[in-house]
Amino acid sequence: MDDVERAFNAEIGRRVRVARSQARLTQELLARKAGLTRGSITNIESGAQAPPPYRLVRLASALGVKPADLLPGLQEPGHEVELPGYLADTVASLTSVVERRARDGQV
């Protein structure tokens, strides 16, 4: 894992932690609501583990936020140029799927 990917994962973790705090959930309760383990939540929040798209959607649902709210935006400072292609493609793909589902009333 390179420094950019590490920073990307850390930012996702920070966003999950902030959303969890705002939702007034413990890691244990969030884990139960999202169908994950408390260890997974700890790893995600610390940036040690990046959630795959399906887990990101589960987390967002349990937190009452949009999946895109948990992802660093491609236009945010430090991400538009530095984000490696494979991460940029993943973010763009997930964002478009979520936006399409939201338009269709599926999220």
C-alpha positions, 0 to 999 in steps of 0.5 A, spaced: 500 500 500 502 506 497 502 513 501 496 515 497 492 509 498 494 509 505 491 517 506 485 515 502 483 509 507 485 514 513 480 519 510 474 514 509 476 511 516 475 519 519 469 520 515 466 513 518 468 515 525 465 522 524 458 519 521 458 514 527 459 519 532 454 524 529 449 518 529 451 517 536 453 509 535 458 505 538 463 501 534 459 495 536 452 498 535 454 500 528 458 493 527 451 490 528 447 494 524 452 494 518 452 486 519 460 487 520 464 485 526 467 491 531 474 489 529 472 491 522 469 497 524 476 499 528 480 497 522 476 501 517 476 507 522 483 507 523 485 506 515 488 499 516 482 496 512 478 500 506 471 497 506 469 494 499 463 497 495 458 493 498 461 494 505 461 501 504 454 501 502 452 497 508 456 502 513 452 508 509 445 505 510 447 504 518 449 511 519 444 514 515 448 517 510 449 516 502 455 512 501 458 518 497 459 522 503 464 516 506 468 517 500 473 523 499 471 527 493 475 527 487 475 534 486 477 535 494 484 538 495 489 533 494 485 528 491 484 530 484 491 529 482 494 525 487 489 519 487 492 513 483 487 511 477 485 505 480 482 508 486 479 514 482 476 509 477 473 505 483 470 512 487 467 514 480 464 507 479 461 507 486 459 514 486 455 513 479 452 507 481 450 510 488 447 516 484 443 512 479 440 508 485 438 514 488 435 517 482 431 510 481 429 510 489 433 504 490 437 507 496 
